[in-house]
Amino acid sequence: MSLDEPQLSVPLDSPGRRIVKRLRNYFLTGLVIAAPISITIYLTWSLIKWIDGWVKPVIPREYSPDSYLPFSVPGFGVLVAVIALTLLGFLTANFVGRTLVGLGESLVGRTPLVRNLYGALKQLFETVLSSKGKSFHKTALMEFPYKGVYAIVFIATETRGEIRARIGQDGEEWVTVFLPPSPAPTAGFMLFVKRSELIELDMTVEEAAKVVLSAGLVTPEYDPARLQPAPTPRIPVT
C-alpha cells in the first residue's frame, strides 16, 4: 500500500460501533444480574451440602429418606440439625437440662487446654448471639492508618477490665472496635480507641459490610439533608 492511498476509517458513530456498544452494555447488565444470584445459590448449596455431610451419617438408615428414595434429599441434614438444636435448647431450659449442662461444663473445666478453648468459644457465641448484647450494632469511621485517611470500623463493645483501667486514666470513654480489611473482612484488627475519635455512621453493619466486601464499589444511598440540624420551631407570640 502506497502512502498516497487513502486509509479506510470507521466513524465513531457508525452503526457497527453502536451495535457493539449496545451488545457490550447488554452483556454487562446480564453479568450484574446473574453473578450475585449465581454466587448466592452456589454458596447456599455448598453450605447445605456441608451440613448434610456432617449430619446425615449420624442419622440411622431407617429414619433417613435416602434409604427409601432413588435419590438423595438435599437439606434433610439441615432440617434435622435445626430440630436437634431447638430440642437441645428446650431441654437445657429446664432444671434437669441445666444440671446436666453444669456437670458437663465442670468436667470440661477440669480438662487442661480444652477448658480454655471451650470458655473462649462459649463467651464468643453468647456475646454475638445474645439478643441483649450490643456487639457489632454500630459502624463508624476512624482515622487509619494515619491522620487524614479514614477506614470503616465496627463498634464491638465498651472497653472494660484491666485494659480499660490501664489506658483509660484520662476519664474518656474507650470502645473496642474491629477494623475489617477489604475484600476479606474476617481477618482484621481489634483496636481500643477513644469514642471521641470515631465518627459514628447511620449505615447498618450489613451496609458497611457490603462497602468493605466490594472494596468501595457498592455504597448505600444517603440523604445529606439528614446531616443538617432540624430547624428550631417558632413559638407564636401571643
Buried (B, 14 or more C-beta within 10 A) or exposed (E): EEEEEEEEEEEEEEEEEEEEEEEEEEEEEEEEEEEEEEEEEEEEEEEBBEBBEEBBEEBEEEEBEBEEEEEEBEEBBBEBBEEEEEEEEEEEEEEEBEEEEEEEEEEBEEEEEEBEEBEEEEEEEEBEEEEEEEBBEBBBBBBBEEEEEEBBBBBBBEBEEEEBEEBBEEEEEBBBBBBBEBEEBEEBEEBBBBBEBBEEBEBEBEBBBBBBBEEEEEEEEEEEEEEEEEEEEEEEEE
